[in-house]
């Protein structure tokens, strides 16, 4: 078989392997932490709104720091940023552990710690996304995206299950936070071994001009704008995952171990799909397939909202994760391969802002809606909203429907005025 299409081509790069170990351990730690935070907050207040406030606390730093995070990823070596962010994550997880050991009973210090965690994520996201294309040759990048998604989703299975089991066995968040801290330390050790195979192209210019160039590039590149805004609105509205503590405790009566299973279920579907796509990649009609899978995401959200059975709820979430994974791989390939390296940090910061809005801001939207109408109506309204979004986007962005082969996506160079403003004009 030709090396360029070998199913394990990306795994032959040592830097890629080290990056995946670091990323996987980080995701496991943060997913464990999310289970503990969600259950801890809901036990303290019994209000869905507080789950939403936790998401808002993690989203705000990404919004407020967008003028800094993207340009930083384009100016400073990205592997160094990742190492610094892992140090920051060790600090915030240590603070959560300390607060639990001290027996804190107020949610407000937890929100403050989550704000700090949001700062770490705001810098880590653009650096991690824009580092990935430098770890493998361009011809192997779609394979790298599939494997990276597989590792990520595998971690989203292990993390919640481990966090839920530890919480259920100990009836305390302390052991969960301590285990997450150990995983983050292992991630930092792996990150010290990351070595890119391609050279990063540094950019110059001013922070404000940089971030505006990132927004301008996304705004004029219709395929990129359509792909990331589709995810933004579909996931923002269909944020069933944000209300899993409510479902586990009050609707499915499953306890913290059930919460861990529910949080892991989307990852089970996603990792299966990602492994399948790593071995049998999409060869044609990638854009229409992405749109169809976003519709499947909305239908799965509706099925979860209507279920009162734990097995059926798990099945709905498995399908939700499987559909979402196809969208993630197609969208990630579109964004990274459309974008020249000297702008990847800024474009990735815009993309991460959209992802943060869809996840953390979507968590706030779901918590607020559930506070007003109840958890079940909130999930059902979200599923219907996701279906409406994919129907509208297929009309507003015909470029998405026309995307065929992912490996043939052309790099879109910045316009001369944008490049001159940020010091990225090619010689």
GUMI-200815 format. One record per residue (C-alpha): x, y, z; residue number from 1. Coordinates in nm, 3 decimals. Example, Ala and Ser with C-alpha at 12.3 -4.5 7.8 and 13.67 -1.06 7.14 Angstrom:
// residues 2
+---------+---------+---------+------+
:      c1 :      c2 :      c3 : resi :
+---------+---------+---------+------+
:   1.230 :  -0.450 :   0.780 :    1 :
:   1.367 :  -0.106 :   0.714 :    2 :
+---------+---------+---------+------+
// end
This chain:
// residues 427
+---------+---------+---------+------+
:      c1 :      c2 :      c3 : resi :
+---------+---------+---------+------+
:   0.000 :   0.000 :   0.000 :    1 :
:   0.127 :   0.346 :  -0.081 :    2 :
:   0.266 :   0.524 :   0.229 :    3 :
:   0.058 :   0.834 :   0.165 :    4 :
:  -0.262 :   0.639 :   0.229 :    5 :
:  -0.131 :   0.392 :   0.489 :    6 :
:  -0.384 :   0.368 :   0.776 :    7 :
:  -0.108 :   0.431 :   1.036 :    8 :
:   0.097 :   0.683 :   0.841 :    9 :
:   0.066 :   0.960 :   1.103 :   10 :
:   0.173 :   0.726 :   1.385 :   11 :
:   0.517 :   0.692 :   1.226 :   12 :
:   0.607 :   1.045 :   1.339 :   13 :
:   0.756 :   1.051 :   1.696 :   14 :
:   0.644 :   1.411 :   1.756 :   15 :
:   0.289 :   1.322 :   1.663 :   16 :
:   0.292 :   1.026 :   1.902 :   17 :
:   0.424 :   1.238 :   2.191 :   18 :
:   0.163 :   1.505 :   2.119 :   19 :
:  -0.114 :   1.247 :   2.130 :   20 :
:   0.006 :   1.102 :   2.460 :   21 :
:   0.016 :   1.450 :   2.614 :   22 :
:  -0.321 :   1.544 :   2.469 :   23 :
:  -0.487 :   1.217 :   2.570 :   24 :
:  -0.372 :   1.243 :   2.931 :   25 :
:  -0.483 :   1.607 :   2.938 :   26 :
:  -0.830 :   1.519 :   2.809 :   27 :
:  -0.863 :   1.229 :   3.054 :   28 :
:  -0.775 :   1.464 :   3.341 :   29 :
:  -1.011 :   1.741 :   3.230 :   30 :
:  -1.298 :   1.499 :   3.165 :   31 :
:  -1.255 :   1.348 :   3.511 :   32 :
:  -1.250 :   1.699 :   3.651 :   33 :
:  -1.567 :   1.792 :   3.460 :   34 :
:  -1.757 :   1.496 :   3.606 :   35 :
:  -1.649 :   1.589 :   3.957 :   36 :
:  -1.724 :   1.960 :   3.912 :   37 :
:  -2.067 :   1.894 :   3.759 :   38 :
:  -2.177 :   1.652 :   4.032 :   39 :
:  -2.024 :   1.864 :   4.308 :   40 :
:  -2.199 :   2.182 :   4.189 :   41 :
:  -2.538 :   2.016 :   4.144 :   42 :
:  -2.517 :   1.857 :   4.488 :   43 :
:  -2.432 :   2.195 :   4.640 :   44 :
:  -2.710 :   2.398 :   4.472 :   45 :
:  -2.956 :   2.161 :   4.292 :   46 :
:  -2.995 :   2.426 :   4.019 :   47 :
:  -2.934 :   2.360 :   3.646 :   48 :
:  -2.836 :   2.726 :   3.613 :   49 :
:  -2.521 :   2.661 :   3.814 :   50 :
:  -2.412 :   2.403 :   3.558 :   51 :
:  -2.459 :   2.673 :   3.296 :   52 :
:  -2.255 :   2.923 :   3.498 :   53 :
:  -1.969 :   2.672 :   3.509 :   54 :
:  -1.968 :   2.670 :   3.129 :   55 :
:  -1.984 :   3.049 :   3.114 :   56 :
:  -1.686 :   3.079 :   3.349 :   57 :
:  -1.476 :   2.865 :   3.114 :   58 :
:  -1.594 :   3.045 :   2.800 :   59 :
:  -1.536 :   3.408 :   2.902 :   60 :
:  -1.152 :   3.394 :   2.907 :   61 :
:  -1.144 :   3.267 :   2.550 :   62 :
:  -1.364 :   3.555 :   2.439 :   63 :
:  -1.178 :   3.824 :   2.633 :   64 :
:  -0.830 :   3.701 :   2.538 :   65 :
:  -0.885 :   3.629 :   2.170 :   66 :
:  -0.669 :   3.930 :   2.073 :   67 :
:  -0.379 :   3.759 :   2.253 :   68 :
:  -0.419 :   3.381 :   2.223 :   69 :
:  -0.414 :   3.345 :   1.843 :   70 :
:  -0.122 :   3.584 :   1.778 :   71 :
:   0.071 :   3.417 :   2.061 :   72 :
:   0.035 :   3.079 :   1.885 :   73 :
:   0.172 :   3.236 :   1.564 :   74 :
:   0.467 :   3.413 :   1.731 :   75 :
:   0.587 :   3.167 :   1.996 :   76 :
:   0.675 :   2.804 :   1.936 :   77 :
:   0.350 :   2.620 :   1.990 :   78 :
:   0.497 :   2.324 :   2.178 :   79 :
:   0.630 :   2.571 :   2.438 :   80 :
:   0.285 :   2.722 :   2.482 :   81 :
:   0.139 :   2.374 :   2.539 :   82 :
:   0.395 :   2.302 :   2.810 :   83 :
:   0.318 :   2.632 :   2.985 :   84 :
:  -0.056 :   2.560 :   2.966 :   85 :
:  -0.007 :   2.219 :   3.125 :   86 :
:   0.171 :   2.388 :   3.415 :   87 :
:  -0.130 :   2.618 :   3.448 :   88 :
:  -0.368 :   2.321 :   3.441 :   89 :
:  -0.171 :   2.158 :   3.724 :   90 :
:  -0.225 :   2.474 :   3.929 :   91 :
:  -0.602 :   2.497 :   3.868 :   92 :
:  -0.660 :   2.128 :   3.934 :   93 :
:  -0.453 :   2.157 :   4.249 :   94 :
:  -0.676 :   2.445 :   4.362 :   95 :
:  -0.990 :   2.236 :   4.307 :   96 :
:  -0.832 :   1.957 :   4.510 :   97 :
:  -0.736 :   2.196 :   4.791 :   98 :
:  -1.085 :   2.349 :   4.805 :   99 :
:  -1.242 :   2.004 :   4.830 :  100 :
:  -0.998 :   1.896 :   5.102 :  101 :
:  -1.093 :   2.208 :   5.299 :  102 :
:  -1.462 :   2.116 :   5.267 :  103 :
:  -1.574 :   2.421 :   5.068 :  104 :
:  -1.952 :   2.450 :   5.045 :  105 :
:  -1.996 :   2.755 :   4.818 :  106 :
:  -1.997 :   2.732 :   4.436 :  107 :
:  -1.833 :   3.072 :   4.387 :  108 :
:  -1.471 :   2.970 :   4.452 :  109 :
:  -1.523 :   2.686 :   4.205 :  110 :
:  -1.635 :   2.939 :   3.942 :  111 :
:  -1.321 :   3.142 :   4.012 :  112 :
:  -1.099 :   2.838 :   3.961 :  113 :
:  -1.287 :   2.754 :   3.640 :  114 :
:  -1.213 :   3.105 :   3.514 :  115 :
:  -0.845 :   3.027 :   3.559 :  116 :
:  -0.894 :   2.696 :   3.380 :  117 :
:  -1.061 :   2.889 :   3.098 :  118 :
:  -0.752 :   3.108 :   3.062 :  119 :
:  -0.536 :   2.797 :   3.028 :  120 :
:  -0.771 :   2.648 :   2.768 :  121 :
:  -0.783 :   2.978 :   2.576 :  122 :
:  -0.408 :   2.958 :   2.509 :  123 :
:  -0.388 :   2.580 :   2.476 :  124 :
:  -0.658 :   2.546 :   2.210 :  125 :
:  -0.506 :   2.757 :   1.927 :  126 :
:  -0.155 :   2.629 :   2.002 :  127 :
:  -0.264 :   2.264 :   1.995 :  128 :
:  -0.478 :   2.298 :   1.683 :  129 :
:  -0.214 :   2.487 :   1.486 :  130 :
:   0.071 :   2.261 :   1.601 :  131 :
:  -0.086 :   1.944 :   1.462 :  132 :
:  -0.019 :   2.027 :   1.092 :  133 :
:   0.353 :   2.073 :   1.176 :  134 :
:   0.389 :   1.724 :   1.323 :  135 :
:   0.331 :   1.531 :   0.997 :  136 :
:   0.385 :   1.586 :   0.626 :  137 :
:   0.094 :   1.758 :   0.451 :  138 :
:  -0.005 :   1.446 :   0.258 :  139 :
:  -0.058 :   1.263 :   0.589 :  140 :
:  -0.259 :   1.537 :   0.758 :  141 :
:  -0.610 :   1.392 :   0.698 :  142 :
:  -0.484 :   1.066 :   0.847 :  143 :
:  -0.340 :   1.263 :   1.141 :  144 :
:  -0.676 :   1.433 :   1.199 :  145 :
:  -0.852 :   1.096 :   1.206 :  146 :
:  -0.601 :   0.945 :   1.449 :  147 :
:  -0.596 :   1.258 :   1.662 :  148 :
:  -0.973 :   1.248 :   1.685 :  149 :
:  -0.955 :   0.878 :   1.776 :  150 :
:  -0.714 :   0.944 :   2.062 :  151 :
:  -0.919 :   1.241 :   2.176 :  152 :
:  -1.246 :   1.054 :   2.178 :  153 :
:  -1.088 :   0.751 :   2.343 :  154 :
:  -0.979 :   0.984 :   2.620 :  155 :
:  -1.332 :   1.123 :   2.647 :  156 :
:  -1.445 :   0.766 :   2.719 :  157 :
:  -1.179 :   0.683 :   2.978 :  158 :
:  -1.192 :   1.016 :   3.161 :  159 :
:  -1.563 :   1.036 :   3.247 :  160 :
:  -1.593 :   0.666 :   3.334 :  161 :
:  -1.289 :   0.683 :   3.560 :  162 :
:  -1.410 :   1.006 :   3.718 :  163 :
:  -1.761 :   0.871 :   3.773 :  164 :
:  -1.641 :   0.542 :   3.922 :  165 :
:  -1.396 :   0.715 :   4.157 :  166 :
:  -1.664 :   0.961 :   4.268 :  167 :
:  -1.917 :   0.682 :   4.324 :  168 :
:  -1.670 :   0.469 :   4.523 :  169 :
:  -1.545 :   0.750 :   4.745 :  170 :
:  -1.846 :   0.986 :   4.747 :  171 :
:  -1.594 :   1.269 :   4.721 :  172 :
:  -1.437 :   1.485 :   4.453 :  173 :
:  -1.096 :   1.479 :   4.623 :  174 :
:  -0.977 :   1.148 :   4.480 :  175 :
:  -1.098 :   1.249 :   4.133 :  176 :
:  -0.907 :   1.577 :   4.141 :  177 :
:  -0.593 :   1.407 :   4.276 :  178 :
:  -0.599 :   1.146 :   3.997 :  179 :
:  -0.654 :   1.420 :   3.738 :  180 :
:  -0.350 :   1.607 :   3.873 :  181 :
:  -0.132 :   1.297 :   3.828 :  182 :
:  -0.257 :   1.257 :   3.469 :  183 :
:  -0.173 :   1.621 :   3.393 :  184 :
:   0.178 :   1.572 :   3.528 :  185 :
:   0.220 :   1.277 :   3.291 :  186 :
:   0.093 :   1.495 :   3.006 :  187 :
:   0.359 :   1.755 :   3.084 :  188 :
:   0.632 :   1.489 :   3.072 :  189 :
:   0.509 :   1.372 :   2.731 :  190 :
:   0.485 :   1.730 :   2.602 :  191 :
:   0.856 :   1.780 :   2.671 :  192 :
:   0.924 :   1.525 :   2.393 :  193 :
:   0.719 :   1.694 :   2.117 :  194 :
:   0.935 :   1.774 :   1.813 :  195 :
:   0.769 :   1.916 :   1.495 :  196 :
:   0.886 :   1.792 :   1.155 :  197 :
:   0.788 :   2.112 :   0.973 :  198 :
:   0.910 :   2.460 :   1.057 :  199 :
:   0.667 :   2.708 :   1.212 :  200 :
:   0.642 :   3.034 :   1.017 :  201 :
:   0.639 :   3.319 :   1.269 :  202 :
:   0.426 :   3.626 :   1.206 :  203 :
:   0.488 :   3.986 :   1.299 :  204 :
:   0.250 :   4.276 :   1.345 :  205 :
:   0.032 :   4.403 :   1.624 :  206 :
:  -0.211 :   4.203 :   1.836 :  207 :
:  -0.521 :   4.392 :   1.729 :  208 :
:  -0.427 :   4.374 :   1.363 :  209 :
:  -0.348 :   4.005 :   1.405 :  210 :
:  -0.683 :   3.910 :   1.551 :  211 :
:  -0.869 :   4.123 :   1.300 :  212 :
:  -0.676 :   3.949 :   1.023 :  213 :
:  -0.786 :   3.615 :   1.163 :  214 :
:  -1.151 :   3.721 :   1.165 :  215 :
:  -1.116 :   3.879 :   0.819 :  216 :
:  -0.964 :   3.560 :   0.679 :  217 :
:  -1.242 :   3.344 :   0.821 :  218 :
:  -1.510 :   3.589 :   0.705 :  219 :
:  -1.393 :   3.589 :   0.343 :  220 :
:  -1.314 :   3.215 :   0.322 :  221 :
:  -1.665 :   3.086 :   0.283 :  222 :
:  -1.593 :   2.718 :   0.334 :  223 :
:  -1.409 :   2.786 :   0.663 :  224 :
:  -1.676 :   3.029 :   0.785 :  225 :
:  -1.957 :   2.788 :   0.697 :  226 :
:  -1.788 :   2.488 :   0.861 :  227 :
:  -1.707 :   2.649 :   1.195 :  228 :
:  -2.030 :   2.849 :   1.223 :  229 :
:  -2.232 :   2.534 :   1.148 :  230 :
:  -2.068 :   2.367 :   1.446 :  231 :
:  -2.116 :   2.677 :   1.659 :  232 :
:  -2.491 :   2.703 :   1.623 :  233 :
:  -2.574 :   2.332 :   1.594 :  234 :
:  -2.383 :   2.233 :   1.909 :  235 :
:  -2.473 :   2.552 :   2.098 :  236 :
:  -2.842 :   2.473 :   2.059 :  237 :
:  -2.809 :   2.096 :   2.092 :  238 :
:  -2.607 :   2.097 :   2.416 :  239 :
:  -2.759 :   1.792 :   2.586 :  240 :
:  -2.425 :   1.702 :   2.747 :  241 :
:  -2.440 :   2.012 :   2.969 :  242 :
:  -2.747 :   1.875 :   3.149 :  243 :
:  -2.617 :   1.523 :   3.209 :  244 :
:  -2.582 :   1.576 :   3.587 :  245 :
:  -2.955 :   1.662 :   3.598 :  246 :
:  -3.047 :   1.356 :   3.391 :  247 :
:  -2.821 :   1.125 :   3.593 :  248 :
:  -2.951 :   1.244 :   3.931 :  249 :
:  -3.319 :   1.327 :   3.874 :  250 :
:  -3.444 :   1.162 :   3.552 :  251 :
:  -3.247 :   0.838 :   3.505 :  252 :
:  -3.164 :   0.794 :   3.876 :  253 :
:  -2.818 :   0.664 :   3.783 :  254 :
:  -2.590 :   0.842 :   4.035 :  255 :
:  -2.232 :   0.961 :   3.972 :  256 :
:  -2.129 :   0.632 :   3.806 :  257 :
:  -2.419 :   0.678 :   3.563 :  258 :
:  -2.306 :   1.034 :   3.498 :  259 :
:  -1.964 :   0.898 :   3.405 :  260 :
:  -2.120 :   0.650 :   3.162 :  261 :
:  -2.341 :   0.919 :   3.009 :  262 :
:  -2.047 :   1.155 :   2.959 :  263 :
:  -1.841 :   0.872 :   2.808 :  264 :
:  -2.111 :   0.755 :   2.566 :  265 :
:  -2.058 :   1.025 :   2.298 :  266 :
:  -1.689 :   0.939 :   2.302 :  267 :
:  -1.767 :   0.571 :   2.246 :  268 :
:  -1.952 :   0.654 :   1.927 :  269 :
:  -1.696 :   0.912 :   1.823 :  270 :
:  -1.386 :   0.696 :   1.867 :  271 :
:  -1.545 :   0.408 :   1.675 :  272 :
:  -1.624 :   0.644 :   1.389 :  273 :
:  -1.280 :   0.806 :   1.397 :  274 :
:  -1.102 :   0.468 :   1.382 :  275 :
:  -1.326 :   0.367 :   1.093 :  276 :
:  -1.244 :   0.688 :   0.907 :  277 :
:  -0.871 :   0.643 :   0.977 :  278 :
:  -0.884 :   0.309 :   0.792 :  279 :
:  -1.157 :   0.397 :   0.542 :  280 :
:  -1.135 :   0.776 :   0.493 :  281 :
:  -1.399 :   0.979 :   0.317 :  282 :
:  -1.305 :   0.987 :  -0.049 :  283 :
:  -1.596 :   1.175 :  -0.203 :  284 :
:  -1.879 :   1.416 :  -0.110 :  285 :
:  -1.724 :   1.516 :   0.222 :  286 :
:  -1.932 :   1.835 :   0.249 :  287 :
:  -2.275 :   1.674 :   0.201 :  288 :
:  -2.178 :   1.394 :   0.440 :  289 :
:  -2.086 :   1.654 :   0.704 :  290 :
:  -2.423 :   1.828 :   0.667 :  291 :
:  -2.610 :   1.497 :   0.691 :  292 :
:  -2.420 :   1.402 :   1.006 :  293 :
:  -2.497 :   1.734 :   1.176 :  294 :
:  -2.864 :   1.655 :   1.109 :  295 :
:  -2.804 :   1.313 :   1.266 :  296 :
:  -2.660 :   1.493 :   1.569 :  297 :
:  -2.985 :   1.685 :   1.608 :  298 :
:  -3.198 :   1.370 :   1.575 :  299 :
:  -2.987 :   1.191 :   1.836 :  300 :
:  -3.032 :   1.487 :   2.072 :  301 :
:  -3.409 :   1.455 :   2.036 :  302 :
:  -3.391 :   1.080 :   2.107 :  303 :
:  -3.188 :   1.142 :   2.422 :  304 :
:  -3.429 :   1.408 :   2.542 :  305 :
:  -3.727 :   1.173 :   2.508 :  306 :
:  -3.563 :   0.868 :   2.670 :  307 :
:  -3.631 :   0.758 :   3.028 :  308 :
:  -3.415 :   0.445 :   3.005 :  309 :
:  -3.042 :   0.447 :   3.079 :  310 :
:  -2.956 :   0.197 :   2.799 :  311 :
:  -3.160 :   0.393 :   2.543 :  312 :
:  -3.008 :   0.721 :   2.662 :  313 :
:  -2.660 :   0.574 :   2.627 :  314 :
:  -2.740 :   0.452 :   2.274 :  315 :
:  -2.867 :   0.798 :   2.175 :  316 :
:  -2.549 :   0.959 :   2.306 :  317 :
:  -2.332 :   0.701 :   2.127 :  318 :
:  -2.503 :   0.791 :   1.798 :  319 :
:  -2.471 :   1.163 :   1.880 :  320 :
:  -2.095 :   1.122 :   1.922 :  321 :
:  -2.062 :   0.917 :   1.603 :  322 :
:  -2.240 :   1.179 :   1.392 :  323 :
:  -2.046 :   1.462 :   1.555 :  324 :
:  -1.712 :   1.293 :   1.487 :  325 :
:  -1.765 :   1.293 :   1.110 :  326 :
:  -1.835 :   1.667 :   1.130 :  327 :
:  -1.526 :   1.721 :   1.350 :  328 :
:  -1.291 :   1.546 :   1.107 :  329 :
:  -1.428 :   1.718 :   0.797 :  330 :
:  -1.438 :   2.059 :   0.965 :  331 :
:  -1.088 :   2.022 :   1.113 :  332 :
:  -0.943 :   1.927 :   0.777 :  333 :
:  -1.117 :   2.215 :   0.600 :  334 :
:  -0.997 :   2.474 :   0.852 :  335 :
:  -0.636 :   2.357 :   0.872 :  336 :
:  -0.570 :   2.277 :   0.505 :  337 :
:  -0.744 :   2.592 :   0.377 :  338 :
:  -0.521 :   2.806 :   0.600 :  339 :
:  -0.153 :   2.895 :   0.542 :  340 :
:   0.072 :   2.810 :   0.838 :  341 :
:   0.160 :   3.172 :   0.919 :  342 :
:  -0.210 :   3.236 :   0.990 :  343 :
:  -0.306 :   2.905 :   1.152 :  344 :
:  -0.271 :   3.034 :   1.508 :  345 :
:  -0.502 :   3.330 :   1.446 :  346 :
:  -0.754 :   3.126 :   1.250 :  347 :
:  -0.738 :   2.853 :   1.514 :  348 :
:  -0.806 :   3.111 :   1.787 :  349 :
:  -1.119 :   3.217 :   1.598 :  350 :
:  -1.213 :   2.852 :   1.553 :  351 :
:  -1.153 :   2.784 :   1.923 :  352 :
:  -1.372 :   3.081 :   2.013 :  353 :
:  -1.649 :   2.930 :   1.801 :  354 :
:  -1.592 :   2.587 :   1.960 :  355 :
:  -1.589 :   2.742 :   2.305 :  356 :
:  -1.910 :   2.923 :   2.228 :  357 :
:  -2.072 :   2.602 :   2.109 :  358 :
:  -1.957 :   2.402 :   2.412 :  359 :
:  -1.917 :   2.626 :   2.717 :  360 :
:  -2.158 :   2.901 :   2.608 :  361 :
:  -2.391 :   2.625 :   2.492 :  362 :
:  -2.364 :   2.481 :   2.841 :  363 :
:  -2.475 :   2.816 :   2.982 :  364 :
:  -2.762 :   2.835 :   2.732 :  365 :
:  -2.873 :   2.483 :   2.824 :  366 :
:  -2.853 :   2.554 :   3.197 :  367 :
:  -3.050 :   2.875 :   3.159 :  368 :
:  -3.315 :   2.713 :   2.939 :  369 :
:  -3.345 :   2.419 :   3.179 :  370 :
:  -3.386 :   2.661 :   3.469 :  371 :
:  -3.676 :   2.827 :   3.284 :  372 :
:  -3.853 :   2.531 :   3.120 :  373 :
:  -3.703 :   2.215 :   3.272 :  374 :
:  -3.425 :   1.983 :   3.154 :  375 :
:  -3.629 :   1.774 :   2.909 :  376 :
:  -3.787 :   2.068 :   2.718 :  377 :
:  -3.443 :   2.232 :   2.703 :  378 :
:  -3.289 :   1.926 :   2.535 :  379 :
:  -3.580 :   1.885 :   2.292 :  380 :
:  -3.569 :   2.251 :   2.191 :  381 :
:  -3.196 :   2.215 :   2.135 :  382 :
:  -3.236 :   1.915 :   1.906 :  383 :
:  -3.497 :   2.095 :   1.698 :  384 :
:  -3.269 :   2.398 :   1.682 :  385 :
:  -2.980 :   2.188 :   1.548 :  386 :
:  -3.200 :   2.051 :   1.269 :  387 :
:  -3.309 :   2.401 :   1.178 :  388 :
:  -2.948 :   2.521 :   1.165 :  389 :
:  -2.827 :   2.247 :   0.930 :  390 :
:  -3.120 :   2.312 :   0.695 :  391 :
:  -3.046 :   2.685 :   0.687 :  392 :
:  -2.668 :   2.642 :   0.648 :  393 :
:  -2.708 :   2.409 :   0.350 :  394 :
:  -2.878 :   2.703 :   0.178 :  395 :
:  -2.660 :   2.988 :   0.306 :  396 :
:  -2.330 :   2.809 :   0.237 :  397 :
:  -2.354 :   2.613 :  -0.088 :  398 :
:  -1.972 :   2.588 :  -0.073 :  399 :
:  -2.014 :   2.322 :   0.194 :  400 :
:  -2.233 :   2.112 :  -0.032 :  401 :
:  -1.970 :   2.134 :  -0.307 :  402 :
:  -1.675 :   2.006 :  -0.102 :  403 :
:  -1.574 :   1.671 :  -0.245 :  404 :
:  -1.223 :   1.533 :  -0.175 :  405 :
:  -1.060 :   1.654 :   0.148 :  406 :
:  -0.708 :   1.589 :   0.021 :  407 :
:  -0.763 :   1.835 :  -0.265 :  408 :
:  -0.852 :   2.138 :  -0.050 :  409 :
:  -0.639 :   2.432 :  -0.172 :  410 :
:  -0.452 :   2.664 :   0.064 :  411 :
:  -0.617 :   3.008 :   0.061 :  412 :
:  -0.343 :   3.273 :   0.086 :  413 :
:  -0.422 :   3.594 :   0.280 :  414 :
:  -0.496 :   3.898 :   0.069 :  415 :
:  -0.215 :   4.144 :   0.021 :  416 :
:  -0.373 :   4.401 :   0.252 :  417 :
:  -0.423 :   4.145 :   0.530 :  418 :
:  -0.075 :   4.004 :   0.490 :  419 :
:   0.085 :   4.348 :   0.492 :  420 :
:  -0.102 :   4.442 :   0.807 :  421 :
:   0.040 :   4.145 :   0.994 :  422 :
:   0.381 :   4.108 :   0.837 :  423 :
:   0.311 :   3.783 :   0.653 :  424 :
:   0.367 :   3.887 :   0.289 :  425 :
:   0.556 :   3.613 :   0.109 :  426 :
:   0.895 :   3.706 :  -0.025 :  427 :
+---------+---------+---------+------+
// end
